[in-house]
Amino acid sequence: MSAFLAKQPIFQDDLHVFGYELLYRGPRISAANGGAIATARVMCDALSDIGLDRIVTDKQVFINFDREMLEQGAASLLPPDRSVVEILEHVEATPDVIDLVDELRTSGVKVALDDFAFQDWAIPLLTHVDFIKIDVLAHDGDVANVAAKLQLLDVPLIAEKVETRAQYRRCRDLGYRYFQGYFFAKPETLSSNRIDSGQLVILQILAALQQEDGTPNGVARILARDVGLVHRLLKFANSAAIRRRRTLTSIADAIIVLGQSTMCRWASLILLAQLGGNKPKELLTLALTRARLCEQLSELDSSMATSAFTVGLLSVLDALLDRPMPVILRDLDLAPELAAALLGDRAAPLGTLLGLVLDYEQGRWSDLDKSEHIKMTSSLADSYVCALEFARSVSDAGSK
């Protein structure tokens, strides 16, 4: 059965993940009750076909509900201690709707008012919910006034569509308690931030492994600049996980034994561990998810699979380093197609692949519809779930 969902993290003010909103990512629904169908498919995948624990672990789960889904009582299927029903912005706060909301809260399910913009029909719900979500892009310069008015209710505010770290900090200072959007994957330009020498060596190793004329000796020369990395590589190459039939005689020999694909994965994990120390764990999961999804969608092209994994992984470098991607790439010698893809060029295969993954991740349906790379969006959704499980398993293994 095809999966039809993706997830977006909701952060606390300390940048720890509070919960995830589950988002429909299946084929476009043209029916009049499309919202209810989308929610039903998301719930089926989350509760039965995939499993809620596999998707959101022990975090809170946010799911959109329209009036039809409220009336059907679908929320009773959700675990009450960790579920938040998001009442969509067009649902009118009639007495019946308010009664349904109160029943949910009595049962232990929390309720959020989605995309609140002081709509007359939604105002009666303000005193009957546990969270209020505010679209900070829609309110733009008015987020302070919105916060001031709503904080009188003593209901936690969730700032959604937060796209920059500056927006996050401003909303946090204004009293917003939770944050949702792509701010954690956007860089803050800090000209004083530099990549330290150890990080640069790893990035240069990844770059060298992508070059057509790259050689084991060339990679070994780069690796030799960091004795600690050499020790870690040799220890890895001699581990029980690596089956080899001969004694290693040099760094280059270890690189040959491991092979390009394994070397890329090893260097990628070292990079994530070093760069991600002061970043939300979710950002590292995002990097690994993109990497694995790009790899899966490379259609088993052996000449492209390793590059596909790398482009997905490196697509979050700007957020990891808090530096714009063009500035980061000046320090590297990446293969031209890989660099172009990271800069947003969709003309080449790698750029097309990364663009498809980003379109899916961010719900850009019109762009997905134009893609000739993959015809069935549900297939992409299945691949996404597999990539997510891979990312979590790697991330969990790295934290033990």
ChimeraX attribute file (.defattr): number of C-alpha atoms within 10 A of each C-alpha:
attribute: neighborCount
match mode: 1-to-1
recipient: residues
	/A:1	9
	/A:2	16
	/A:3	24
	/A:4	27
	/A:5	26
	/A:6	23
	/A:7	21
	/A:8	19
	/A:9	24
	/A:10	24
	/A:11	22
	/A:12	17
	/A:13	18
	/A:14	11
	/A:15	15
	/A:16	15
	/A:17	19
	/A:18	17
	/A:19	24
	/A:20	23
	/A:21	20
	/A:22	22
	/A:23	20
	/A:24	24
	/A:25	26
	/A:26	23
	/A:27	15
	/A:28	12
	/A:29	11
	/A:30	8
	/A:31	9
	/A:32	8
	/A:33	12
	/A:34	13
	/A:35	19
	/A:36	19
	/A:37	16
	/A:38	22
	/A:39	22
	/A:40	17
	/A:41	18
	/A:42	24
	/A:43	24
	/A:44	17
	/A:45	19
	/A:46	22
	/A:47	17
	/A:48	10
	/A:49	13
	/A:50	15
	/A:51	14
	/A:52	19
	/A:53	11
	/A:54	14
	/A:55	22
	/A:56	18
	/A:57	13
	/A:58	12
	/A:59	17
	/A:60	20
	/A:61	26
	/A:62	23
	/A:63	23
	/A:64	24
	/A:65	26
	/A:66	20
	/A:67	18
	/A:68	14
	/A:69	18
	/A:70	18
	/A:71	13
	/A:72	10
	/A:73	11
	/A:74	14
	/A:75	20
	/A:76	13
	/A:77	9
	/A:78	18
	/A:79	16
	/A:80	17
	/A:81	12
	/A:82	15
	/A:83	20
	/A:84	28
	/A:85	27
	/A:86	22
	/A:87	28
	/A:88	19
	/A:89	19
	/A:90	14
	/A:91	16
	/A:92	20
	/A:93	19
	/A:94	13
	/A:95	11
	/A:96	12
	/A:97	17
	/A:98	17
	/A:99	12
	/A:100	16
	/A:101	23
	/A:102	17
	/A:103	12
	/A:104	20
	/A:105	17
	/A:106	11
	/A:107	14
	/A:108	15
	/A:109	21
	/A:110	23
	/A:111	23
	/A:112	28
	/A:113	25
	/A:114	23
	/A:115	21
	/A:116	19
	/A:117	15
	/A:118	12
	/A:119	12
	/A:120	9
	/A:121	13
	/A:122	20
	/A:123	15
	/A:124	14
	/A:125	20
	/A:126	18
	/A:127	12
	/A:128	17
	/A:129	20
	/A:130	18
	/A:131	23
	/A:132	23
	/A:133	23
	/A:134	25
	/A:135	19
	/A:136	23
	/A:137	15
	/A:138	13
	/A:139	13
	/A:140	10
	/A:141	10
	/A:142	11
	/A:143	20
	/A:144	17
	/A:145	12
	/A:146	18
	/A:147	18
	/A:148	12
	/A:149	9
	/A:150	15
	/A:151	15
	/A:152	8
	/A:153	10
	/A:154	10
	/A:155	18
	/A:156	19
	/A:157	24
	/A:158	28
	/A:159	28
	/A:160	22
	/A:161	19
	/A:162	23
	/A:163	18
	/A:164	16
	/A:165	19
	/A:166	13
	/A:167	19
	/A:168	24
	/A:169	13
	/A:170	13
	/A:171	23
	/A:172	19
	/A:173	12
	/A:174	16
	/A:175	17
	/A:176	25
	/A:177	18
	/A:178	26
	/A:179	28
	/A:180	25
	/A:181	21
	/A:182	16
	/A:183	19
	/A:184	25
	/A:185	21
	/A:186	21
	/A:187	21
	/A:188	17
	/A:189	15
	/A:190	11
	/A:191	10
	/A:192	7
	/A:193	10
	/A:194	13
	/A:195	15
	/A:196	9
	/A:197	11
	/A:198	17
	/A:199	17
	/A:200	17
	/A:201	22
	/A:202	23
	/A:203	23
	/A:204	20
	/A:205	25
	/A:206	26
	/A:207	20
	/A:208	22
	/A:209	26
	/A:210	21
	/A:211	15
	/A:212	8
	/A:213	8
	/A:214	13
	/A:215	16
	/A:216	17
	/A:217	15
	/A:218	14
	/A:219	20
	/A:220	18
	/A:221	14
	/A:222	15
	/A:223	21
	/A:224	14
	/A:225	13
	/A:226	15
	/A:227	11
	/A:228	11
	/A:229	17
	/A:230	16
	/A:231	13
	/A:232	13
	/A:233	20
	/A:234	16
	/A:235	12
	/A:236	15
	/A:237	21
	/A:238	15
	/A:239	11
	/A:240	9
	/A:241	8
	/A:242	12
	/A:243	11
	/A:244	14
	/A:245	7
	/A:246	8
	/A:247	9
	/A:248	16
	/A:249	8
	/A:250	12
	/A:251	21
	/A:252	18
	/A:253	18
	/A:254	23
	/A:255	21
	/A:256	15
	/A:257	18
	/A:258	19
	/A:259	13
	/A:260	17
	/A:261	14
	/A:262	14
	/A:263	20
	/A:264	23
	/A:265	16
	/A:266	17
	/A:267	20
	/A:268	22
	/A:269	19
	/A:270	17
	/A:271	21
	/A:272	22
	/A:273	14
	/A:274	14
	/A:275	18
	/A:276	17
	/A:277	11
	/A:278	8
	/A:279	15
	/A:280	16
	/A:281	15
	/A:282	21
	/A:283	18
	/A:284	24
	/A:285	23
	/A:286	22
	/A:287	25
	/A:288	29
	/A:289	26
	/A:290	29
	/A:291	27
	/A:292	26
	/A:293	30
	/A:294	31
	/A:295	25
	/A:296	19
	/A:297	22
	/A:298	21
	/A:299	11
	/A:300	10
	/A:301	12
	/A:302	9
	/A:303	9
	/A:304	16
	/A:305	20
	/A:306	21
	/A:307	25
	/A:308	26
	/A:309	28
	/A:310	27
	/A:311	24
	/A:312	28
	/A:313	26
	/A:314	24
	/A:315	22
	/A:316	23
	/A:317	23
	/A:318	21
	/A:319	23
	/A:320	24
	/A:321	20
	/A:322	21
	/A:323	21
	/A:324	18
	/A:325	21
	/A:326	13
	/A:327	12
	/A:328	17
	/A:329	17
	/A:330	10
	/A:331	12
	/A:332	17
	/A:333	16
	/A:334	20
	/A:335	15
	/A:336	10
	/A:337	19
	/A:338	22
	/A:339	22
	/A:340	18
	/A:341	22
	/A:342	23
	/A:343	15
	/A:344	14
	/A:345	17
	/A:346	17
	/A:347	12
	/A:348	12
	/A:349	17
	/A:350	26
	/A:351	22
	/A:352	18
	/A:353	24
	/A:354	26
	/A:355	23
	/A:356	24
	/A:357	22
	/A:358	17
	/A:359	17
	/A:360	19
	/A:361	19
	/A:362	15
	/A:363	15
	/A:364	13
	/A:365	15
	/A:366	9
	/A:367	12
	/A:368	20
	/A:369	15
	/A:370	11
	/A:371	15
	/A:372	10
	/A:373	14
	/A:374	15
	/A:375	12
	/A:376	13
	/A:377	21
	/A:378	18
	/A:379	17
	/A:380	24
	/A:381	23
	/A:382	20
	/A:383	21
	/A:384	27
	/A:385	22
	/A:386	15
	/A:387	23
	/A:388	23
	/A:389	18
	/A:390	18
	/A:391	23
	/A:392	20
	/A:393	12
	/A:394	15
	/A:395	19
	/A:396	11
	/A:397	9
	/A:398	12
	/A:399	8
	/A:400	5
